[in-house]
Structure formats: C-alpha cells, structure tokens
Amino acid sequence: MTQPDTILTGKNVQLRNIDLDDLEVLRQWRNKPHFRKFFREYRDISTAMQQKWYENTVLADDQVRMFAITATSSQKLLGACGLCYIDWRNLSADFSIYIGADDLYIDDKYAPETAKLLLKYGFSELKLHRIWAEIYAIDQAKRAFLPKIGFVLDGRHREAHRLENGTWTDCLFYGLLAAEQ
C-alpha cells in the first residue's frame, strides 16, 4: 500500500507526500535535542531507523497519512505533519505537526495554515469524527497553539513521561470534533 498522491495547497504552505529526498533533512530536524524532547521517539534517529519508518509507516501503513510541509512559492521543505494512529472504526486520528526549518517548531505563519489544511483533509476527505493530540506539558508552544486552532483540553495523564534529566512531565490530551469545525 502506498499513500495517495495528495497535495493540499494554501497561500503559504503546500502539503505533499514525503519522498526519499526529504528523509535526511527531516531526520536532522527530529534529532535536534530542543525538538526531540517534545516527540515520542526520544532517541536519536539513525538513517536506518528513518528509512524503516518511511518504508513501513509512511508508505505502507493505512493508519498513517504523513505529509511534507513546503513553502508554496519556493517548494522549500519546512517541516512535517500528519494524521497518525488512524482508527477507521471510530473515525479518529492523532494530529502531528512541526516546522523544522529555521528552528521555528510552531510559528504564527506556517503552522496555523498547515493545521487548517490538515484538519480540513482529516474531516472532509477522510471523514474523521475526531482528531486528537497528545503532547507533553513542557511543550509550551503546542499548549498555546492547539486551542488557537480549535482543540479543547480533554484531560491529562499525570507524570506519564520521563524527561532526559530524570524528572517527570504530564501528558496532555486535546481533541477536536468534526462538528466543532
């Protein structure tokens, strides 16, 4: 199974399928410690791990729709986003996004437009009922961002994630329903 050739275009960003040429840059961004602390994968990602993720998840997993975020005008790679852990029975998916270019992570220009395109795709094209996000309480950028794009804090798991320094942080769960769009 391969992902459909999906291109979603906005004023400033375009979402397209991730291709082989994107993998090394995405891997370098994901391995930056100031980004990695916000991701489930806490270890440095090797080239082999990245290739395996691409082949087994991006290209072959029906429960994942991952996209490269590019600048509409220049096609410059900006980051990655996707809908993961898609539950086709309950029509729900996990929302994922980061802007790696220029160390932006979550910004006021590319991230909101990317989110709007991805949410529209999830609700309109995939016919999802609910899109959710799990983040760590230390991720102040996404804690501010998610409510701005319509997500509601559904709950928290206290001290559920151990940080590199041995301290604990909560996992926060946000949700957005199709009817809330």
C-alpha positions as CSV (number, residue, x, y, z in Angstrom):
1,M,0.0,0.0,0.0
2,T,1.3,3.5,-0.8
3,Q,-0.1,6.8,0.2
4,P,-2.3,8.5,-2.3
5,D,-0.6,11.4,-4.2
6,T,-2.1,14.1,-2.1
7,I,-1.3,17.8,-2.5
8,L,-3.0,20.3,-0.3
9,T,-2.3,23.9,-1.1
10,G,-2.7,27.1,0.9
11,K,-1.4,30.6,0.5
12,N,1.9,30.0,2.2
13,V,2.2,26.2,2.5
14,Q,1.7,23.1,0.5
15,L,1.3,19.6,1.9
16,R,2.6,16.8,-0.3
17,N,3.7,13.2,0.2
18,I,7.1,12.8,1.9
19,D,9.7,11.5,-0.5
20,L,13.1,10.0,-0.2
21,D,14.8,13.3,-0.7
22,D,13.1,14.7,2.4
23,L,14.3,12.0,4.8
24,E,17.7,13.3,5.7
25,V,16.6,16.8,6.5
26,L,13.6,15.6,8.5
27,R,15.9,13.2,10.4
28,Q,18.3,16.1,11.2
29,W,15.4,18.2,12.5
30,R,13.9,15.4,14.6
31,N,17.3,14.8,16.2
32,K,17.7,18.3,17.5
33,P,17.5,18.0,21.3
34,H,15.3,21.1,21.6
35,F,12.8,19.5,19.2
36,R,13.3,15.8,20.3
37,K,12.2,16.4,23.8
38,F,8.7,17.1,22.5
39,F,8.4,13.8,20.4
40,R,7.5,10.3,21.4
41,E,10.8,9.0,19.9
42,Y,13.3,10.2,22.5
43,R,16.4,8.6,20.9
44,D,18.5,10.0,18.1
45,I,17.1,8.6,14.8
46,S,19.6,6.8,12.7
47,T,19.4,6.8,8.9
48,A,18.4,3.2,9.0
49,M,15.6,4.0,11.5
50,Q,14.4,6.8,9.3
51,Q,14.4,4.6,6.2
52,K,12.4,1.9,8.1
53,W,9.9,4.5,9.3
54,Y,9.5,5.7,5.7
55,E,9.0,2.3,4.2
56,N,6.9,0.7,7.0
57,T,4.9,3.7,8.2
58,V,4.7,6.4,5.6
59,L,4.4,4.2,2.5
60,A,2.7,1.1,3.9
61,D,0.6,1.9,7.0
62,D,-3.1,2.5,6.3
63,Q,-3.4,4.1,9.7
64,V,-1.0,7.0,8.8
65,R,-1.1,10.0,6.5
66,M,2.1,11.9,6.7
67,F,3.0,15.0,4.7
68,A,6.0,17.2,3.9
69,I,5.2,20.8,4.6
70,T,6.7,23.0,1.8
71,A,6.6,26.7,1.0
72,T,4.1,27.3,-1.7
73,S,6.2,29.8,-3.6
74,S,9.7,28.1,-3.4
75,Q,8.8,24.5,-2.6
76,K,11.4,24.7,0.3
77,L,10.9,21.9,2.8
78,L,9.6,23.5,6.0
79,G,8.6,20.5,8.2
80,A,6.3,17.6,8.5
81,C,2.7,16.9,9.7
82,G,0.3,14.1,9.6
83,L,-2.6,12.1,11.0
84,C,-1.4,9.0,12.8
85,Y,-2.9,6.1,14.6
86,I,-6.0,6.4,12.4
87,D,-8.8,4.4,13.9
88,W,-11.1,3.7,11.0
89,R,-13.7,2.1,13.2
90,N,-14.1,5.1,15.5
91,L,-13.0,7.6,12.8
92,S,-10.3,9.3,14.9
93,A,-6.7,10.2,14.4
94,D,-3.7,11.7,16.2
95,F,-2.6,15.2,14.9
96,S,1.1,15.7,14.4
97,I,3.0,18.9,13.2
98,Y,6.3,20.6,13.5
99,I,8.2,23.2,11.4
100,G,11.8,22.3,11.3
101,A,13.1,25.0,9.0
102,D,14.8,27.9,10.7
103,D,14.1,26.2,14.1
104,L,10.6,27.5,14.1
105,Y,8.9,24.4,15.6
106,I,5.5,26.1,15.9
107,D,5.2,29.6,14.4
108,D,2.4,32.1,13.6
109,K,2.6,31.8,9.8
110,Y,3.2,28.2,8.6
111,A,1.9,26.1,11.5
112,P,-1.7,27.6,11.6
113,E,-2.1,27.3,7.8
114,T,-0.7,23.8,7.8
115,A,-3.1,22.8,10.6
116,K,-6.1,24.2,8.8
117,L,-5.2,22.2,5.6
118,L,-4.6,19.0,7.6
119,L,-7.7,19.3,9.7
120,K,-9.8,20.0,6.6
121,Y,-8.3,16.9,4.9
122,G,-9.0,14.8,8.0
123,F,-12.6,15.9,8.4
124,S,-13.6,16.4,4.8
125,E,-11.6,13.9,2.9
126,L,-11.1,11.1,5.4
127,K,-14.4,11.7,7.1
128,L,-13.0,11.6,10.6
129,H,-15.2,12.3,13.5
130,R,-12.4,13.3,16.0
131,I,-8.8,14.4,15.7
132,W,-6.8,14.4,18.9
133,A,-3.3,15.3,20.0
134,E,-1.1,14.1,22.8
135,I,1.6,16.5,23.9
136,Y,3.9,16.9,26.9
137,A,3.1,19.6,29.4
138,I,6.6,21.1,28.8
139,D,5.6,21.8,25.2
140,Q,4.5,25.4,25.8
141,A,4.4,26.2,22.0
142,K,1.8,23.5,21.3
143,R,-0.1,24.2,24.6
144,A,-0.7,27.7,23.2
145,F,-1.2,26.6,19.6
146,L,-3.7,23.8,19.9
147,P,-6.5,25.9,21.5
148,K,-5.9,28.6,18.9
149,I,-6.8,26.1,16.1
150,G,-9.9,24.8,17.9
151,F,-8.6,21.9,20.1
152,V,-10.0,21.5,23.6
153,L,-8.0,20.1,26.5
154,D,-9.7,16.7,27.2
155,G,-7.5,15.6,30.0
156,R,-4.1,14.7,31.4
157,H,-2.1,11.8,32.5
158,R,0.0,12.9,35.4
159,E,3.7,12.3,35.4
160,A,3.4,9.9,32.4
161,H,6.5,10.9,30.5
162,R,10.1,10.8,31.9
163,L,12.4,13.5,30.7
164,E,16.1,13.0,29.9
165,N,17.1,14.7,33.2
166,G,15.0,12.1,35.1
167,T,12.1,14.4,36.0
168,W,8.5,13.7,35.0
169,T,6.0,15.7,33.0
170,D,2.3,15.2,32.4
171,C,0.9,14.1,29.0
172,L,-1.9,16.4,27.9
173,F,-4.7,15.2,25.6
174,Y,-6.5,17.6,23.3
175,G,-9.4,16.9,21.0
176,L,-11.4,18.4,18.1
177,L,-14.7,17.1,16.8
178,A,-15.8,17.4,13.2
179,A,-19.0,19.2,14.5
180,E,-16.8,21.9,16.1
181,Q,-15.3,23.0,12.8
